């Protein structure tokens, strides 16, 4: 007798899958304080690009100021490339493919990344956390997204999941 249901019940849905890829990408970040990953996905649920927060190509991250406090030139903020920007810049296909795409990110995008998301044609942002919601940068991001009709939503999990990868 054939069963009429799926053998597995605990598989990842698309949102969970792409957010897990974002989290996995974040593990490449050398930032000791904040690791962020991003995954850009087409309308057909095909991965177009991934990125994580880190230094620009050719910049020796072993000699990089990873601190968060101090004079601006002695902190990471003027040097680090955010995950969203890296994912957009890493894409090597036709820019047309980004139109209508979605981006999955650990952390709600800052205003600079919001502008790049808008300019690239991405139409939806799915995020895991919004811990900087009260900052000017994130308030500006939401204003930009709202004005440009970019959807954004916090990922909803059907039930709690812990993903463990052993290599």
Order of alpha helices (4+ residues) and beta strands (2+ residues): alpha-beta-beta-alpha-beta-alpha-beta-alpha-beta
